[in-house]
Amino acid sequence: MNRILIVGTGLIGASVGLALRAAGYEGEIFGTGPREETLKIAQEMKAIDSWAIGTDADELAKKSDVILLAGPVLTIQDWMQRLAPILGEHQLVTDVGSTKLLIAEQAKQLFNQPGRARFLPGHPMAGKESGGAAQAEATLFNNAMWLFCPITQEGSLEQDFRNWVSKLGTRTMDLDPAHHDELVAWLSHLPQMLATALSASLEERFGKDEKTRAELNAIGGRALREMTRLGASPYSMWRDIAITNAEPIADTLHALEQRIAHLRENLKTPILREEFEQANELRKPRP
Amino acid sequence: MNRILIVGTGLIGASVGLALRAAGYEGEIFGTGPREETLKIAQEMKAIDSWAIGTDADELAKKSDVILLAGPVLTIQDWMQRLAPILGEHQLVTDVGSTKLLIAEQAKQLFNQPGRARFLPGHPMAGKESGGAAQAEATLFNNAMWLFCPITQEGSLEQDFRNWVSKLGTRTMDLDPAHHDELVAWLSHLPQMLATALSASLEERFGKDEKTRAELNAIGGRALREMTRLGASPYSMWRDIAITNAEPIADTLHALEQRIAHLRENLKTPILREEFEQANELRKPRP
């Protein structure tokens, strides 16, 4: 991996550039993306060495060993369509998309075949409450989990890229794409949707005037702050996740609706004890 | 207030004793409760000066100016029944129960009438994940909100007790008992029940074997930890709250079920944006 192109130099993409440099990567780092402004910030931060935009980006892609697609899932899918015909067998495309099944399915159609580049679906589980190149950090992936969903036998470029990912301080794990999407539905998307639902409900109840909002602020404590922090997450970060992982997310939401209804129907019965005890088990240390 | 009896010297009761002393209270502090062991711990910590148990506790109650009922709501209600006939007009009973409507209703029956003691319903919003006298701290109420739900014109003993509560570093607010219960259903009980439902659902999904539990631990991040921390809350702390505030809690849970179903049905539609934007409003700074 002597040349890498980072497509989308927002928080994750620019952090990959910074982290590669911090880990001793001496090859070239190119950047592209939809907005010049973002690319300039990334270049000033030294997350990328140079950048191009529009059709000039195709030339950068053609001369890179690895192309890292960063950004929302639907944008990644657009880039896959655009790049597949112009890349060759000696190149690797990988991505950082939050959902993996649709990307893996599309990759099987477009890549990993004679004359086409290779594709390794990936998902670094790192982020911040607000995105953007200016928030990027070389340490963003320290101790973070970088998931991979390999869809084909891997070659030396994949090994090279994985080595660099490890040097960023990550832990890694390989998962089947559908299993990945079901796991992140439970462990990431469900908590987000719950916090959104709770925050929106509280806003409806307490947002109408200053008096009720003052009661919320005066009485709500740590528990409420924690359970609603994710309510501040922007739709722009979640739209593509909801669209591309709708079925697994819907399954977890439906399971939770039933669980909440069960609690509601048993507030005065000993079944409530069983629910609390099952919940208590989640964080208990194992022997 | 020259003599105060703290009934129930667990986390809250013992902390009140310690906090009063730290605030310069020089009167006597008596203790009583169901278990000798707890009272001994509270005495060793100097949260109480002396204690009695069983019928001897009645004598302590009779010679106290203020009787503070600490503990679960149903236990507080038992003590109200027991103490009402043996106390007199010159005495004030107050409590720290988490729900207020049933206690206020019972207080109207048993107190605040000729020959009977006065009653001031109260609710300090302070606590820790685990209870017990050994966890008590003089600083537990620093910056905490201590709610009151007065049910009658207040006299000098109420003023005296309120002054001491302010000296503990609290903020205070007066609320109608039914309004109190509806507010805490939204701001405290609903977040708890949600965390319990989420944790129990995750335990059902991931608790079955070591492999799936390892995936949970490897992939779950800060968002998941925050949204499930309250899942560790013990049933023993929540049983009486659920029983005595069942209807307001059920209303909030039902509203949330509908909200989650609405999200679930709109994962792929622009209505999801409206839900995120309404949620975003909750924590936005106001002009």
HADDOCK unambig.tbl for C-alpha pairs under 7 A between the chains (distance, minus, plus):
assign (segid A and resid 145 and name CA) (segid B and resid 219 and name CA) 6.62 0.50 0.50
assign (segid A and resid 187 and name CA) (segid B and resid 220 and name CA) 5.53 0.50 0.50
assign (segid A and resid 187 and name CA) (segid B and resid 224 and name CA) 6.23 0.50 0.50
assign (segid A and resid 188 and name CA) (segid B and resid 224 and name CA) 6.71 0.50 0.50
assign (segid A and resid 191 and name CA) (segid B and resid 223 and name CA) 6.89 0.50 0.50
assign (segid A and resid 191 and name CA) (segid B and resid 224 and name CA) 6.31 0.50 0.50
assign (segid A and resid 191 and name CA) (segid B and resid 227 and name CA) 6.47 0.50 0.50
assign (segid A and resid 196 and name CA) (segid B and resid 276 and name CA) 6.13 0.50 0.50
assign (segid A and resid 196 and name CA) (segid B and resid 279 and name CA) 5.45 0.50 0.50
assign (segid A and resid 197 and name CA) (segid B and resid 256 and name CA) 6.86 0.50 0.50
assign (segid A and resid 197 and name CA) (segid B and resid 259 and name CA) 5.93 0.50 0.50
assign (segid A and resid 197 and name CA) (segid B and resid 260 and name CA) 5.95 0.50 0.50
assign (segid A and resid 198 and name CA) (segid B and resid 256 and name CA) 6.78 0.50 0.50
assign (segid A and resid 199 and name CA) (segid B and resid 279 and name CA) 4.64 0.50 0.50
assign (segid A and resid 199 and name CA) (segid B and resid 282 and name CA) 6.23 0.50 0.50
assign (segid A and resid 200 and name CA) (segid B and resid 275 and name CA) 6.36 0.50 0.50
assign (segid A and resid 200 and name CA) (segid B and resid 278 and name CA) 5.12 0.50 0.50
assign (segid A and resid 200 and name CA) (segid B and resid 279 and name CA) 3.98 0.50 0.50
assign (segid A and resid 201 and name CA) (segid B and resid 256 and name CA) 6.87 0.50 0.50
assign (segid A and resid 203 and name CA) (segid B and resid 278 and name CA) 6.70 0.50 0.50
assign (segid A and resid 203 and name CA) (segid B and resid 279 and name CA) 6.59 0.50 0.50
assign (segid A and resid 203 and name CA) (segid B and resid 281 and name CA) 6.81 0.50 0.50
assign (segid A and resid 203 and name CA) (segid B and resid 282 and name CA) 5.21 0.50 0.50
assign (segid A and resid 219 and name CA) (segid B and resid 145 and name CA) 6.64 0.50 0.50
assign (segid A and resid 220 and name CA) (segid B and resid 187 and name CA) 5.52 0.50 0.50
assign (segid A and resid 223 and name CA) (segid B and resid 191 and name CA) 6.89 0.50 0.50
assign (segid A and resid 224 and name CA) (segid B and resid 187 and name CA) 6.23 0.50 0.50
assign (segid A and resid 224 and name CA) (segid B and resid 188 and name CA) 6.71 0.50 0.50
assign (segid A and resid 224 and name CA) (segid B and resid 191 and name CA) 6.30 0.50 0.50
assign (segid A and resid 226 and name CA) (segid B and resid 226 and name CA) 5.86 0.50 0.50
assign (segid A and resid 226 and name CA) (segid B and resid 227 and name CA) 6.84 0.50 0.50
assign (segid A and resid 227 and name CA) (segid B and resid 191 and name CA) 6.47 0.50 0.50
assign (segid A and resid 227 and name CA) (segid B and resid 226 and name CA) 6.84 0.50 0.50
assign (segid A and resid 227 and name CA) (segid B and resid 227 and name CA) 5.56 0.50 0.50
assign (segid A and resid 231 and name CA) (segid B and resid 279 and name CA) 5.28 0.50 0.50
assign (segid A and resid 231 and name CA) (segid B and resid 280 and name CA) 5.81 0.50 0.50
assign (segid A and resid 232 and name CA) (segid B and resid 279 and name CA) 6.62 0.50 0.50
assign (segid A and resid 232 and name CA) (segid B and resid 280 and name CA) 4.60 0.50 0.50
assign (segid A and resid 234 and name CA) (segid B and resid 276 and name CA) 6.70 0.50 0.50
assign (segid A and resid 235 and name CA) (segid B and resid 273 and name CA) 5.71 0.50 0.50
assign (segid A and resid 235 and name CA) (segid B and resid 276 and name CA) 5.60 0.50 0.50
assign (segid A and resid 242 and name CA) (segid B and resid 267 and name CA) 5.28 0.50 0.50
assign (segid A and resid 242 and name CA) (segid B and resid 268 and name CA) 6.46 0.50 0.50
assign (segid A and resid 243 and name CA) (segid B and resid 267 and name CA) 6.13 0.50 0.50
assign (segid A and resid 243 and name CA) (segid B and resid 268 and name CA) 4.90 0.50 0.50
assign (segid A and resid 246 and name CA) (segid B and resid 267 and name CA) 5.99 0.50 0.50
assign (segid A and resid 250 and name CA) (segid B and resid 264 and name CA) 5.32 0.50 0.50
assign (segid A and resid 253 and name CA) (segid B and resid 260 and name CA) 6.79 0.50 0.50
assign (segid A and resid 253 and name CA) (segid B and resid 264 and name CA) 6.47 0.50 0.50
assign (segid A and resid 256 and name CA) (segid B and resid 197 and name CA) 6.85 0.50 0.50
assign (segid A and resid 256 and name CA) (segid B and resid 198 and name CA) 6.75 0.50 0.50
assign (segid A and resid 256 and name CA) (segid B and resid 201 and name CA) 6.85 0.50 0.50
assign (segid A and resid 257 and name CA) (segid B and resid 257 and name CA) 5.44 0.50 0.50
assign (segid A and resid 257 and name CA) (segid B and resid 260 and name CA) 6.99 0.50 0.50
assign (segid A and resid 259 and name CA) (segid B and resid 197 and name CA) 5.92 0.50 0.50
assign (segid A and resid 260 and name CA) (segid B and resid 197 and name CA) 5.93 0.50 0.50
assign (segid A and resid 260 and name CA) (segid B and resid 253 and name CA) 6.79 0.50 0.50
assign (segid A and resid 260 and name CA) (segid B and resid 257 and name CA) 6.99 0.50 0.50
assign (segid A and resid 264 and name CA) (segid B and resid 250 and name CA) 5.32 0.50 0.50
assign (segid A and resid 264 and name CA) (segid B and resid 253 and name CA) 6.48 0.50 0.50
assign (segid A and resid 267 and name CA) (segid B and resid 242 and name CA) 5.28 0.50 0.50
assign (segid A and resid 267 and name CA) (segid B and resid 243 and name CA) 6.14 0.50 0.50
assign (segid A and resid 267 and name CA) (segid B and resid 246 and name CA) 5.99 0.50 0.50
assign (segid A and resid 268 and name CA) (segid B and resid 242 and name CA) 6.46 0.50 0.50
assign (segid A and resid 268 and name CA) (segid B and resid 243 and name CA) 4.91 0.50 0.50
assign (segid A and resid 273 and name CA) (segid B and resid 235 and name CA) 5.72 0.50 0.50
assign (segid A and resid 275 and name CA) (segid B and resid 200 and name CA) 6.34 0.50 0.50
assign (segid A and resid 276 and name CA) (segid B and resid 196 and name CA) 6.12 0.50 0.50
assign (segid A and resid 276 and name CA) (segid B and resid 234 and name CA) 6.71 0.50 0.50
assign (segid A and resid 276 and name CA) (segid B and resid 235 and name CA) 5.61 0.50 0.50
assign (segid A and resid 278 and name CA) (segid B and resid 200 and name CA) 5.14 0.50 0.50
assign (segid A and resid 278 and name CA) (segid B and resid 203 and name CA) 6.69 0.50 0.50
assign (segid A and resid 279 and name CA) (segid B and resid 196 and name CA) 5.46 0.50 0.50
assign (segid A and resid 279 and name CA) (segid B and resid 199 and name CA) 4.63 0.50 0.50
assign (segid A and resid 279 and name CA) (segid B and resid 200 and name CA) 3.99 0.50 0.50
assign (segid A and resid 279 and name CA) (segid B and resid 203 and name CA) 6.59 0.50 0.50
assign (segid A and resid 279 and name CA) (segid B and resid 231 and name CA) 5.28 0.50 0.50
assign (segid A and resid 279 and name CA) (segid B and resid 232 and name CA) 6.63 0.50 0.50
assign (segid A and resid 280 and name CA) (segid B and resid 231 and name CA) 5.81 0.50 0.50
assign (segid A and resid 280 and name CA) (segid B and resid 232 and name CA) 4.59 0.50 0.50
assign (segid A and resid 281 and name CA) (segid B and resid 203 and name CA) 6.82 0.50 0.50
assign (segid A and resid 282 and name CA) (segid B and resid 199 and name CA) 6.25 0.50 0.50
assign (segid A and resid 282 and name CA) (segid B and resid 203 and name CA) 5.22 0.50 0.50
